[in-house]
Amino acid sequence: MNKIPHMRYSIKLLAFASFLMGTSAAAQNWGIGFRLGDPSGLTLKHYWNNKALEVSVGRAQFFTGNSFYNRQYQRWYDRRGYNYDKHEFLGYGTSVPIGVQVHYLIQNPIGNVNGLSWYFGFGGQAHVASYRFSYRYKLPNDNDWIYVSDERVSSVDLGIDAVLGIEYTFPKAPVSLFADGTVYMELFDDPFVFFLQPGTGVRFRF
């Protein structure tokens, strides 16, 4: 029986375990991983003292539905200055909307639980998206509907936010789990509209 492959596998496991133990014993001032929320994608976090700087980049508007795109269409229609007798939003298509989220955070330990903390902070966001609206309208004194199936619209949104969350870092492994909630207020181009953005994820600490 050939034991060499099994020995190689054991050596690799031992090396990986040693790497994890060595990393967990290090400063662990950085964390990189994946976030599910808005945006959903990569997340990078830098820790110092009881503070942190967090940057997340990925797919925005992940949990938005028809009401969001209906509002986007209505906003676009109003800005175009159309004055049709009747108009109806029929549907939409969209590219992959991209969002960037930056937070300055204050970390606070929770009780005597090693690795458990809560955090709060503030920051800003930017979203870029492209839509295709389908709608129909009627001209004055005309009962026939006119259909438009591919009206292309681009959107850039900027705003500020506040965040509250909880994070747990495993004492014997360089892995953090986190969950948070963000309240986002858009400033451009739909001022003072609020969004609630929950999120969760995992980071590798190094």
Backbone as a printed PyTorch tensor [residue, N CA C, xyz], in Angstrom:
tensor([[[  0.8480,  -1.1990,   0.0000],
         [  0.0000,   0.0000,   0.0000],
         [  0.8780,   1.2420,   0.0000]],

        [[  0.5860,   2.1900,  -0.8860],
         [  1.4020,   3.3950,  -1.0290],
         [  0.9520,   4.4410,  -0.0140]],

        [[  1.8340,   4.7210,   0.9480],
         [  1.4810,   5.6680,   1.9990],
         [  1.9750,   7.0820,   1.7060]],

        [[  2.7410,   7.2710,   0.6150],
         [  3.3310,   8.5820,   0.3360],
         [  2.2650,   9.6540,   0.1110]],

        [[  1.2100,   9.4040,  -0.7110],
         [  0.1830,  10.4360,  -0.8890],
         [ -0.4850,  10.8300,   0.4180]],

        [[ -0.7060,   9.8230,   1.2990],
         [ -1.3280,  10.1280,   2.5830],
         [ -0.4010,  10.9780,   3.4490]],

        [[  0.8960,  10.6940,   3.3860],
         [  1.8590,  11.4800,   4.1470],
         [  1.8950,  12.9170,   3.6320]],

        [[  1.8860,  13.0730,   2.3080],
         [  1.8920,  14.4230,   1.7310],
         [  0.6480,  15.1990,   2.1520]],

        [[ -0.4850,  14.5060,   2.1500],
         [ -1.7410,  15.1480,   2.5540],
         [ -1.6700,  15.5760,   4.0180]],

        [[ -1.1070,  14.7100,   4.8700],
         [ -0.9830,  15.0260,   6.2930],
         [ -0.0520,  16.2060,   6.5130]],

        [[  1.0380,  16.2440,   5.7340],
         [  1.9930,  17.3500,   5.8500],
         [  1.3320,  18.6680,   5.4560]],

        [[  0.5330,  18.6240,   4.3860],
         [ -0.1640,  19.8400,   3.9470],
         [ -1.1500,  20.3210,   5.0090]],

        [[ -1.8810,  19.3680,   5.6130],
         [ -2.8160,  19.7400,   6.6700],
         [ -2.0880,  20.3500,   7.8610]],

        [[ -0.9590,  19.7470,   8.2250],
         [ -0.1780,  20.2480,   9.3450],
         [  0.3590,  21.6380,   9.0510]],

        [[  0.8370,  21.8350,   7.8190],
         [  1.3560,  23.1460,   7.4350],
         [  0.2550,  24.1980,   7.4640]],

        [[ -0.9290,  23.8350,   6.9680],
         [ -2.0430,  24.7780,   6.9620],
         [ -2.4800,  25.1170,   8.3850]],

        [[ -2.5200,  24.1030,   9.2620],
         [ -2.8870,  24.3420,  10.6560],
         [ -1.8650,  25.2460,  11.3420]],

        [[ -0.5850,  25.0240,  11.0390],
         [  0.4620,  25.8700,  11.6100],
         [  0.3200,  27.3030,  11.1330]],

        [[ -0.0500,  27.4540,   9.8380],
         [ -0.2460,  28.7910,   9.2800],
         [ -1.3920,  29.5060,   9.9920]],

        [[ -2.5050,  28.7840,  10.2190],
         [ -3.6400,  29.3870,  10.9070],
         [ -3.2820,  29.7830,  12.3320]],

        [[ -2.5550,  28.9030,  13.0310],
         [ -2.1740,  29.2000,  14.4040],
         [ -1.2280,  30.3830,  14.4540]],

        [[ -0.2880,  30.4400,  13.4930],
         [  0.6440,  31.5560,  13.4500],
         [ -0.0580,  32.8570,  13.1410]],

        [[ -1.0240,  32.8060,  12.2250],
         [ -1.7560,  34.0120,  11.8720],
         [ -2.6210,  34.4810,  13.0210]],

        [[ -3.2450,  33.5300,  13.7270],
         [ -4.1060,  33.9150,  14.8430],
         [ -3.3040,  34.5410,  15.9700]],

        [[ -2.0320,  34.1980,  16.0550],
         [ -1.1950,  34.7730,  17.1000],
         [ -0.6320,  36.1190,  16.6960]],

        [[ -0.7220,  36.4840,  15.4150],
         [ -0.1800,  37.7450,  14.9400],
         [ -1.1320,  38.8810,  15.2770]],

        [[ -0.7660,  40.0870,  14.8140],
         [ -1.5250,  41.2800,  15.1690],
         [ -2.9240,  41.2830,  14.5740]],

        [[ -3.0900,  40.7200,  13.3880],
         [ -4.3930,  40.6670,  12.7210],
         [ -5.0020,  42.0570,  12.5650]],

        [[ -4.2340,  42.9680,  11.9980],
         [ -4.7110,  44.3320,  11.8150],
         [ -5.5770,  44.5060,  10.5770]],

        [[ -5.6590,  43.4750,   9.7310],
         [ -6.4310,  43.5560,   8.5020],
         [ -7.4100,  42.3930,   8.4160]],

        [[ -8.5020,  42.6260,   7.7100],
         [ -9.4570,  41.5680,   7.4170],
         [ -9.9940,  41.7300,   6.0080]],

        [[-10.0610,  40.6330,   5.2610],
         [-10.6120,  40.6700,   3.9120],
         [-11.5680,  39.4950,   3.7400]],

        [[-12.6730,  39.7340,   3.0540],
         [-13.6450,  38.6600,   2.9150],
         [-14.7970,  39.0290,   2.0170]],

        [[-15.9560,  38.4290,   2.3200],
         [-17.1420,  38.5880,   1.4820],
         [-18.3030,  39.0870,   2.3260]],

        [[-19.0650,  40.0030,   1.7490],
         [-20.2390,  40.5700,   2.4070],
         [-21.4770,  40.2830,   1.5710]],

        [[-22.5560,  39.8640,   2.2280],
         [-23.8560,  39.7020,   1.5890],
         [-24.7780,  40.7880,   2.1240]],

        [[-25.2210,  41.6600,   1.2460],
         [-26.0630,  42.7790,   1.6550],
         [-26.1270,  43.7960,   0.5370]],

        [[-25.9550,  45.0510,   0.8840],
         [-25.9330,  46.1150,  -0.1170],
         [-24.7970,  47.0670,   0.2320]],

        [[-23.6560,  46.9330,  -0.4490],
         [-23.4100,  46.0520,  -1.5930],
         [-23.0430,  44.6250,  -1.1690]],

        [[-23.1870,  43.6990,  -2.1060],
         [-22.7370,  42.3170,  -1.9240],
         [-21.4660,  42.1150,  -2.7300]],

        [[-20.3750,  41.7820,  -2.0440],
         [-19.1080,  41.6260,  -2.7450],
         [-17.9520,  41.5640,  -1.7730]],

        [[-16.8450,  42.1500,  -2.1510],
         [-15.6320,  42.1200,  -1.3430],
         [-15.6840,  43.1710,  -0.2460]],

        [[-15.1140,  42.8290,   0.9030],
         [-15.0340,  43.7730,   2.0120],
         [-13.6340,  43.7260,   2.6150]],

        [[-13.0730,  44.8960,   2.8880],
         [-11.7330,  45.0340,   3.4620],
         [-11.8430,  45.9170,   4.7010]],

        [[-11.1810,  45.4880,   5.7760],
         [-11.2670,  46.2350,   7.0300],
         [ -9.8930,  46.3350,   7.6710]],

        [[ -9.5260,  47.5380,   8.1010],
         [ -8.2540,  47.7740,   8.7920],
         [ -8.5460,  48.1960,  10.2290]],

        [[ -7.8980,  47.5260,  11.1880],
         [ -8.1330,  47.7540,  12.6090],
         [ -6.9260,  48.4580,  13.2250]],

        [[ -7.1820,  49.4150,  14.1210],
         [ -6.1230,  49.9730,  14.9470],
         [ -6.7500,  50.4970,  16.2440]],

        [[ -6.1000,  50.1770,  17.3680],
         [ -6.6550,  50.4830,  18.6830],
         [ -8.1000,  49.9760,  18.7440]],

        [[ -9.0420,  50.8370,  19.0800],
         [-10.4520,  50.4110,  19.0850],
         [-11.2170,  50.9960,  17.8980]],

        [[-10.4880,  51.3140,  16.8340],
         [-11.0960,  51.9170,  15.6500],
         [-10.8740,  51.0240,  14.4340]],

        [[-11.6110,  51.3250,  13.3570],
         [-11.4630,  50.5430,  12.1260],
         [-11.9350,  51.3690,  10.9370]],

        [[-11.3640,  51.0540,   9.7900],
         [-11.7910,  51.6310,   8.5130],
         [-12.2240,  50.4770,   7.6170]],

        [[-13.4470,  50.5480,   7.1070],
         [-14.0340,  49.4620,   6.3300],
         [-14.4120,  49.9540,   4.9350]],

        [[-14.0410,  49.1660,   3.9210],
         [-14.4050,  49.4660,   2.5320],
         [-15.0520,  48.2160,   1.9350]],

        [[-16.2420,  48.3790,   1.3530],
         [-16.9460,  47.2760,   0.6960],
         [-17.2960,  47.6820,  -0.7300]],

        [[-17.0700,  46.7630,  -1.6670],
         [-17.3410,  47.0230,  -3.0830],
         [-18.0660,  45.8140,  -3.6570]],

        [[-19.1320,  46.0660,  -4.4180],
         [-19.8410,  44.9400,  -5.0190],
         [-21.1470,  45.3410,  -5.6590]],

        [[-22.0360,  44.3580,  -5.7730],
         [-23.3310,  44.5840,  -6.4170],
         [-24.2520,  45.3380,  -5.4750]],

        [[-24.7330,  46.4850,  -5.9330],
         [-25.6510,  47.2980,  -5.1440],
         [-27.0960,  46.9320,  -5.4730]],

        [[-28.0230,  47.5070,  -4.6880],
         [-29.4680,  47.3220,  -4.9220],
         [-29.8340,  45.8360,  -4.9980]],

        [[-29.1900,  45.0340,  -4.1450],
         [-29.3310,  43.5820,  -4.2230],
         [-30.7290,  43.1170,  -3.8400]],

        [[-31.3480,  43.8110,  -2.8930],
         [-32.6480,  43.3750,  -2.3920],
         [-33.7860,  44.2980,  -2.8180]],

        [[-33.5370,  45.1920,  -3.7670],
         [-34.5920,  46.0880,  -4.2230],
         [-35.5510,  45.3530,  -5.1450]],

        [[-36.7960,  45.8050,  -5.1570],
         [-37.8080,  45.1610,  -5.9880],
         [-38.4380,  46.1230,  -6.9640]],

        [[-39.6290,  45.7710,  -7.4340],
         [-40.2980,  46.5610,  -8.4610],
         [-40.5990,  47.9830,  -8.0150]],

        [[-40.9180,  48.1760,  -6.7390],
         [-41.2550,  49.5190,  -6.2620],
         [-40.0830,  50.4790,  -6.4250]],

        [[-38.8530,  49.9890,  -6.2080],
         [-37.6700,  50.8310,  -6.3820],
         [-37.5360,  51.2770,  -7.8320]],

        [[-37.6610,  50.3400,  -8.7710],
         [-37.5070,  50.6890, -10.1800],
         [-38.6870,  51.5000, -10.6960]],

        [[-39.8640,  51.2990, -10.1300],
         [-41.0090,  52.1330, -10.4730],
         [-40.7460,  53.5820, -10.0810]],

        [[-40.1570,  53.7660,  -8.8980],
         [-39.8210,  55.1180,  -8.4500],
         [-38.7280,  55.7250,  -9.3200]],

        [[-37.7420,  54.9060,  -9.7180],
         [-36.6950,  55.4000, -10.6030],
         [-37.2800,  55.8520, -11.9440]],

        [[-38.2170,  55.0690, -12.4510],
         [-38.8720,  55.4440, -13.7070],
         [-39.6530,  56.7520, -13.5550]],

        [[-40.4220,  56.8830, -12.4670],
         [-41.2260,  58.0830, -12.2600],
         [-40.3410,  59.3140, -12.1210]],

        [[-39.2170,  59.1530, -11.4450],
         [-38.2870,  60.2670, -11.2900],
         [-37.7100,  60.6740, -12.6400]],

        [[-37.3310,  59.6750, -13.4430],
         [-36.8170,  59.9580, -14.7850],
         [-37.8760,  60.6420, -15.6470]],

        [[-39.1170,  60.1620, -15.5850],
         [-40.2150,  60.7330, -16.3770],
         [-40.4420,  62.2000, -16.0020]],

        [[-40.4600,  62.4940, -14.7140],
         [-40.6910,  63.8700, -14.2620],
         [-39.5760,  64.8000, -14.7310]],

        [[-38.3460,  64.3300, -14.7110],
         [-37.2200,  65.1710, -15.1200],
         [-37.2050,  65.4280, -16.6220]],

        [[-37.7460,  64.5070, -17.3820],
         [-37.8010,  64.7090, -18.8250],
         [-38.8480,  65.7490, -19.2250]],

        [[-39.7330,  66.0560, -18.3190],
         [-40.7380,  67.0700, -18.6040],
         [-41.8530,  66.6050, -19.5210]],

        [[-42.0450,  65.3000, -19.6270],
         [-43.1350,  64.7920, -20.4640],
         [-44.4930,  65.1750, -19.8520]],

        [[-45.4730,  65.3430, -20.7270],
         [-46.8030,  65.7200, -20.2620],
         [-47.8590,  64.9440, -21.0400]],

        [[-47.6690,  63.6290, -21.1000],
         [-48.6290,  62.7970, -21.8110],
         [-49.9590,  62.7450, -21.0480]],

        [[-51.0430,  62.4830, -21.7920],
         [-52.3400,  62.3340, -21.1380],
         [-52.3230,  61.1740, -20.1460]],

        [[-51.7090,  60.0670, -20.5570],
         [-51.5590,  58.9000, -19.6990],
         [-50.2080,  58.2500, -19.9720]],

        [[-49.6360,  57.6550, -18.9540],
         [-48.4180,  56.8540, -19.1470],
         [-48.3800,  55.7740, -18.0780]],

        [[-47.8150,  54.6230, -18.4160],
         [-47.7440,  53.4880, -17.4960],
         [-46.3770,  52.8270, -17.5980]],

        [[-45.8030,  52.5540, -16.4300],
         [-44.5440,  51.8110, -16.3440],
         [-44.8410,  50.3250, -16.5310]],

        [[-44.1420,  49.6810, -17.4670],
         [-44.4190,  48.2800, -17.7850],
         [-43.3600,  47.3090, -17.2690]],

        [[-42.1040,  47.7440, -17.1850],
         [-41.0510,  46.8310, -16.7370],
         [-39.6860,  47.4650, -16.8780]],

        [[-38.6690,  46.7080, -16.5220],
         [-37.3060,  47.2360, -16.5300],
         [-36.3080,  46.1220, -16.7890]],

        [[-35.1390,  46.5310, -17.2170],
         [-33.9520,  45.6890, -17.2500],
         [-32.8280,  46.4980, -16.6380]],

        [[-31.8030,  45.8440, -16.1550],
         [-30.7240,  46.5820, -15.5110],
         [-29.3940,  45.8870, -15.7290]],

        [[-28.3380,  46.6830, -15.8040],
         [-26.9870,  46.1390, -15.7520],
         [-26.7030,  45.7570, -14.3000]],

        [[-25.5000,  45.3040, -14.0140],
         [-25.1400,  45.0040, -12.6250],
         [-24.7910,  46.3160, -11.9280]],

        [[-25.6460,  46.8110, -11.0070],
         [-25.3390,  48.0620, -10.3220],
         [-24.1500,  47.8680,  -9.3790]],

        [[-23.2390,  48.8250,  -9.3840],
         [-22.0340,  48.7480,  -8.5550],
         [-22.1380,  49.7540,  -7.4170]],

        [[-21.8090,  49.2890,  -6.2070],
         [-21.8180,  50.1570,  -5.0440],
         [-20.4910,  50.1300,  -4.3090]],

        [[-20.1080,  51.2840,  -3.7510],
         [-18.9090,  51.4140,  -2.9120],
         [-19.3470,  52.0180,  -1.5840]],

        [[-18.9180,  51.3940,  -0.5030],
         [-19.3180,  51.8000,   0.8450],
         [-18.0560,  51.9570,   1.6920]],

        [[-17.8860,  53.1120,   2.3510],
         [-16.7130,  53.3850,   3.1940],
         [-17.2000,  53.8010,   4.5800]],

        [[-16.6470,  53.1560,   5.6340],
         [-17.0840,  53.4330,   7.0030],
         [-15.8930,  53.6700,   7.9280]],

        [[-16.0260,  54.6560,   8.7960],
         [-15.1330,  54.8350,   9.9390],
         [-15.8710,  54.2890,  11.1590]],

        [[-15.2420,  53.3400,  11.8770],
         [-15.9400,  52.5930,  12.9230],
         [-15.2360,  52.6930,  14.2720]],

        [[-16.0290,  52.6150,  15.3260],
         [-15.5440,  52.4880,  16.7010],
         [-15.9240,  51.0990,  17.2010]],

        [[-14.9250,  50.3090,  17.6230],
         [-15.1450,  48.9320,  18.0980],
         [-15.1910,  48.9120,  19.6320]],

        [[-16.1240,  48.1540,  20.1920],
         [-16.2670,  48.0550,  21.6450],
         [-16.4470,  46.5930,  22.0460]],

        [[-15.6560,  46.0950,  23.0040],
         [-15.8130,  44.6970,  23.4440],
         [-17.1450,  44.4930,  24.1490]],

        [[-17.6630,  43.2700,  24.0680],
         [-18.9060,  42.9030,  24.7490],
         [-18.5740,  41.9760,  25.9110]],

        [[-18.7310,  42.4690,  27.1320],
         [-18.5070,  41.6720,  28.3280],
         [-17.1170,  41.0640,  28.3720]],

        [[-17.0480,  39.8220,  28.8330],
         [-15.7810,  39.1070,  28.9480],
         [-15.6170,  38.0480,  27.8680]],

        [[-16.4100,  38.1400,  26.8030],
         [-16.3380,  37.1520,  25.7290],
         [-15.1830,  37.5130,  24.8020]],

        [[-14.1780,  36.6710,  24.7700],
         [-12.9950,  36.9290,  23.9560],
         [-13.3550,  36.9260,  22.4690]],

        [[-13.0440,  38.0200,  21.7800],
         [-13.2690,  38.1060,  20.3410],
         [-14.5980,  38.7020,  19.9310]],

        [[-15.4980,  38.9590,  20.8950],
         [-16.8240,  39.4880,  20.5660],
         [-16.8620,  40.9960,  20.8020]],

        [[-17.3520,  41.7380,  19.8240],
         [-17.4310,  43.1930,  19.9500],
         [-18.6290,  43.7270,  19.1690]],

        [[-19.0450,  44.9250,  19.5220],
         [-20.0380,  45.6350,  18.7320],
         [-19.3910,  46.9140,  18.2220]],

        [[-19.9390,  47.4550,  17.1690],
         [-19.3260,  48.6450,  16.5730],
         [-20.3970,  49.5720,  16.0090]],

        [[-20.0190,  50.8330,  15.8980],
         [-20.8790,  51.8230,  15.2670],
         [-19.9940,  52.7910,  14.4920]],

        [[-20.5860,  53.5200,  13.5740],
         [-19.7910,  54.4620,  12.8100],
         [-20.6150,  55.1620,  11.7470]],

        [[-19.9020,  55.8220,  10.8600],
         [-20.5500,  56.5920,   9.8030],
         [-19.6720,  56.5590,   8.5660]],

        [[-20.2310,  56.9720,   7.4480],
         [-19.4530,  56.9630,   6.2090],
         [-20.2640,  57.4580,   5.0350]],

        [[-19.9040,  56.9660,   3.8600],
         [-20.5650,  57.3940,   2.6370],
         [-20.6500,  56.2700,   1.6280]],

        [[-21.4940,  56.4740,   0.6180],
         [-21.7020,  55.4670,  -0.4180],
         [-21.8200,  56.1320,  -1.7830]],

        [[-21.4870,  55.3480,  -2.8120],
         [-21.6870,  55.7500,  -4.2070],
         [-22.2200,  54.5490,  -4.9760]],

        [[-23.2160,  54.7780,  -5.8190],
         [-23.8250,  53.7190,  -6.6300],
         [-23.8680,  54.1590,  -8.0860]],

        [[-23.5460,  53.2360,  -8.9800],
         [-23.6130,  53.4880, -10.4240],
         [-24.4350,  52.3760, -11.0480]],

        [[-25.4190,  52.7510, -11.8800],
         [-26.2930,  51.7460, -12.4900],
         [-26.7840,  52.2320, -13.8440]],

        [[-27.2270,  51.2810, -14.6560],
         [-27.8230,  51.5760, -15.9550],
         [-29.1150,  50.7790, -16.0800]],

        [[-30.2110,  51.4460, -16.4520],
         [-31.5250,  50.8150, -16.5460],
         [-32.0480,  50.8530, -17.9770]],

        [[-32.9850,  49.9530, -18.2580],
         [-33.7560,  49.9740, -19.5090],
         [-35.2320,  49.9140, -19.1240]],

        [[-35.9440,  51.0010, -19.3720],
         [-37.3500,  51.0900, -18.9990],
         [-38.2520,  50.7570, -20.1800]],

        [[-39.3280,  50.0400, -19.8750],
         [-40.4060,  49.8140, -20.8420],
         [-41.6630,  50.4990, -20.3060]],

        [[-42.3230,  51.2630, -21.1670],
         [-43.5240,  51.9730, -20.7340],
         [-44.4080,  52.2590, -21.9450]],

        [[-45.5830,  52.7750, -21.6810],
         [-46.4730,  53.1680, -22.7620],
         [-47.1510,  54.4870, -22.3990]],

        [[-47.5740,  55.2240, -23.4140],
         [-48.1950,  56.5250, -23.1690],
         [-49.2100,  56.8340, -24.2640]],

        [[-50.0660,  57.8190, -23.9810],
         [-51.0540,  58.2990, -24.9460],
         [-50.8470,  59.7850, -25.2020]],

        [[-50.9440,  60.1740, -26.4690],
         [-50.8850,  61.5790, -26.8440],
         [-52.2630,  62.2160, -26.6740]],

        [[-52.3110,  63.5340, -26.5440],
         [-53.6140,  64.2020, -26.4240],
         [-54.5200,  63.8850, -27.6190]],

        [[-55.7720,  63.6700, -27.3300],
         [-56.7900,  63.4030, -28.3550],
         [-56.4980,  62.1350, -29.1580]],

        [[-55.8250,  61.1830, -28.5450],
         [-55.5140,  59.9220, -29.2240],
         [-55.7290,  58.7820, -28.2280]],

        [[-56.5600,  57.8380, -28.5770],
         [-56.8700,  56.7350, -27.6680],
         [-55.9120,  55.5520, -27.7890]],

        [[-55.0100,  55.5960, -28.7580],
         [-54.0860,  54.4830, -28.9710],
         [-52.8430,  54.6320, -28.0880]],

        [[-52.4140,  53.5100, -27.5100],
         [-51.1840,  53.4960, -26.7240],
         [-49.9720,  53.4680, -27.6500]],

        [[-48.9370,  54.1930, -27.2570],
         [-47.6370,  54.1380, -27.9260],
         [-46.6730,  53.4430, -26.9680]],

        [[-46.0010,  52.4040, -27.4540],
         [-45.1550,  51.5740, -26.5970],
         [-43.6730,  51.9020, -26.8170]],

        [[-42.9400,  51.9910, -25.7030],
         [-41.4840,  52.1660, -25.7220],
         [-40.8980,  51.0080, -24.9200]],

        [[-40.0040,  50.2440, -25.5330],
         [-39.5440,  49.0100, -24.8810],
         [-38.0880,  49.0490, -24.4330]],

        [[-37.3270,  50.0910, -24.7690],
         [-35.8920,  50.0520, -24.4470],
         [-35.3560,  51.4620, -24.2330]],

        [[-35.9220,  52.1750, -23.2630],
         [-35.4480,  53.5220, -22.9260],
         [-34.2840,  53.3800, -21.9490]],

        [[-33.0920,  53.7790, -22.3760],
         [-31.8820,  53.5660, -21.5630],
         [-31.6050,  54.7880, -20.6920]],

        [[-31.3510,  54.5200, -19.4070],
         [-31.1480,  55.5730, -18.4220],
         [-29.9550,  55.1980, -17.5440]],

        [[-29.0590,  56.1520, -17.3000],
         [-27.9200,  55.9420, -16.4020],
         [-28.1580,  56.6920, -15.0960]],

        [[-27.6280,  56.1510, -14.0100],
         [-27.8630,  56.7370, -12.6950],
         [-26.5870,  56.6950, -11.8620]],

        [[-26.2740,  57.8200, -11.2090],
         [-25.1770,  57.9040, -10.2400],
         [-25.7580,  58.4720,  -8.9510]],

        [[-25.6280,  57.7290,  -7.8560],
         [-26.1840,  58.1460,  -6.5660],
         [-25.0610,  58.2890,  -5.5460]],

        [[-25.1290,  59.3420,  -4.7390],
         [-24.1680,  59.5810,  -3.6660],
         [-24.9280,  59.8750,  -2.3820]],

        [[-24.3660,  59.4500,  -1.2410],
         [-25.0390,  59.7200,   0.0150],
         [-24.1770,  59.4140,   1.2220]],

        [[-24.7540,  59.6180,   2.4020],
         [-24.0740,  59.3640,   3.6730],
         [-24.8580,  58.3100,   4.4430]],

        [[-24.1950,  57.6860,   5.4250],
         [-24.8750,  56.6360,   6.1830],
         [-24.3440,  56.5210,   7.6010]],

        [[-25.0790,  55.7590,   8.4100],
         [-24.6640,  55.3970,   9.7650],
         [-24.8590,  53.8960,   9.9190]],

        [[-23.9620,  53.2550,  10.6720],
         [-23.9650,  51.7940,  10.7490],
         [-23.8390,  51.3400,  12.2000]],

        [[-24.4880,  50.2200,  12.5290],
         [-24.3990,  49.5820,  13.8380],
         [-24.2830,  48.0820,  13.6080]],

        [[-23.2890,  47.4430,  14.2600],
         [-23.0880,  46.0250,  13.9830],
         [-22.4280,  45.2670,  15.1170]],

        [[-22.2540,  43.9670,  14.8950],
         [-21.6230,  43.0640,  15.8490],
         [-20.6380,  42.1830,  15.0930]],

        [[-19.5150,  41.8350,  15.7620],
         [-18.4580,  41.0580,  15.1050],
         [-17.8670,  40.0560,  16.0930]],

        [[-17.5850,  38.8650,  15.5970],
         [-16.9410,  37.8490,  16.4270],
         [-15.7300,  37.2980,  15.6920]],

        [[-14.5700,  37.3640,  16.3500],
         [-13.3310,  36.8030,  15.8210],
         [-12.9710,  35.5680,  16.6320]],

        [[-12.8200,  34.4410,  15.9530],
         [-12.4950,  33.1950,  16.6390],
         [-11.1230,  33.3100,  17.3000]],

        [[-11.0150,  32.9780,  18.5950],
         [ -9.7410,  33.1310,  19.3020],
         [ -8.6140,  32.2870,  18.7210]],

        [[ -8.9250,  31.1050,  18.1700],
         [ -7.8800,  30.2020,  17.6980],
         [ -7.8360,  30.0740,  16.1800]],

        [[ -8.5110,  30.9610,  15.4780],
         [ -8.4830,  30.9450,  14.0100],
         [ -8.6520,  32.3760,  13.5070]],

        [[ -7.9670,  32.7500,  12.4270],
         [ -8.0130,  34.1310,  11.9290],
         [ -9.2550,  34.3960,  11.0830]],

        [[-10.4110,  34.1850,  11.6650],
         [-11.6720,  34.3380,  10.9360],
         [-12.6310,  35.1760,  11.7750]],

        [[-13.2900,  36.1410,  11.1270],
         [-14.2920,  36.9740,  11.7810],
         [-15.6350,  36.8270,  11.0830]],

        [[-16.6960,  36.7470,  11.8720],
         [-18.0630,  36.7930,  11.3680],
         [-18.6830,  38.1140,  11.8060]],

        [[-19.4900,  38.7120,  10.9520],
         [-20.0810,  39.9980,  11.3140],
         [-21.4820,  40.1280,  10.7350]],

        [[-22.2680,  40.9970,  11.3700],
         [-23.5980,  41.3570,  10.8780],
         [-23.8520,  42.8020,  11.2800]],

        [[-24.4500,  43.5580,  10.4090],
         [-24.6990,  44.9610,  10.7220],
         [-25.9240,  45.4780,   9.9790]],

        [[-26.3460,  46.6620,  10.3890],
         [-27.4380,  47.3590,   9.7240],
         [-27.0180,  48.7850,   9.4340]],

        [[-27.2870,  49.2410,   8.2310],
         [-26.8910,  50.5770,   7.8020],
         [-28.1200,  51.3700,   7.3830]],

        [[-28.1880,  52.6150,   7.8390],
         [-29.2140,  53.5480,   7.3690],
         [-28.5340,  54.5190,   6.4110]],

        [[-28.9590,  54.4920,   5.1590],
         [-28.3350,  55.2830,   4.0930],
         [-29.2850,  56.3870,   3.6500]],

        [[-28.7710,  57.6230,   3.5860],
         [-29.5480,  58.7490,   3.0800],
         [-28.9050,  59.2630,   1.7970]],

        [[-29.6640,  59.2170,   0.7230],
         [-29.1480,  59.6780,  -0.5650],
         [-29.1400,  61.2060,  -0.6050]],

        [[-28.0570,  61.7790,  -1.0980],
         [-27.9380,  63.2240,  -1.2600],
         [-27.9880,  63.6400,  -2.7240]],

        [[-27.4900,  62.7730,  -3.6020],
         [-27.5100,  63.0160,  -5.0460],
         [-27.7220,  61.6660,  -5.7370]],

        [[-28.6790,  61.4380,  -6.6250],
         [-29.4570,  62.4930,  -7.2220],
         [-30.9150,  62.4680,  -6.8050]],

        [[-31.2350,  61.8570,  -5.6960],
         [-32.5940,  61.8390,  -5.1450],
         [-32.5060,  62.1840,  -3.6620]],

        [[-32.3200,  63.4810,  -3.3280],
         [-31.9730,  63.8840,  -1.9610],
         [-33.0080,  63.4770,  -0.9200]],

        [[-32.4670,  63.0790,   0.2580],
         [-33.2460,  62.8170,   1.4700],
         [-34.1870,  61.6170,   1.3430]],

        [[-33.8340,  60.6860,   0.4680],
         [-34.5080,  59.3910,   0.4230],
         [-33.6780,  58.4110,   1.2520]],

        [[-34.3340,  57.6600,   2.1550],
         [-33.6350,  56.7740,   3.0820],
         [-33.7850,  55.3080,   2.6590]],

        [[-32.7140,  54.5340,   2.9260],
         [-32.7140,  53.0980,   2.6690],
         [-32.1530,  52.3820,   3.8980]],

        [[-32.7490,  51.2510,   4.2580],
         [-32.2120,  50.3830,   5.3070],
         [-31.4670,  49.2370,   4.6400]],

        [[-30.1960,  49.0410,   5.0130],
         [-29.3290,  48.0720,   4.3420],
         [-28.7260,  47.0940,   5.3590]],

        [[-29.3720,  45.9740,   5.6270],
         [-28.7590,  44.9480,   6.4810],
         [-27.6880,  44.1850,   5.7170]],

        [[-26.7430,  43.6220,   6.4500],
         [-25.6850,  42.8520,   5.8010],
         [-25.0210,  41.8910,   6.7700]],

        [[-24.3810,  40.8740,   6.2230],
         [-23.6290,  39.9110,   7.0180],
         [-22.4790,  39.3870,   6.1750]],

        [[-21.4750,  38.8040,   6.8380],
         [-20.3500,  38.3110,   6.0610],
         [-19.2770,  37.6730,   6.9130]],

        [[-18.1700,  37.3650,   6.2630],
         [-17.0360,  36.7050,   6.9020],
         [-15.7520,  37.3170,   6.3560]],

        [[-14.7460,  37.4480,   7.2250],
         [-13.4430,  37.9700,   6.8100],
         [-12.3270,  37.0690,   7.3280]],

        [[-11.2840,  36.9800,   6.5410],
         [-10.0430,  36.3290,   6.9580],
         [ -9.1320,  37.3970,   7.5390]],

        [[ -8.6650,  37.2150,   8.7670],
         [ -7.8270,  38.2010,   9.4650],
         [ -6.3560,  37.8930,   9.2450]],

        [[ -5.5740,  38.9290,   9.0210],
         [ -4.1300,  38.7550,   8.8380],
         [ -3.3840,  39.9870,   9.3060]]])
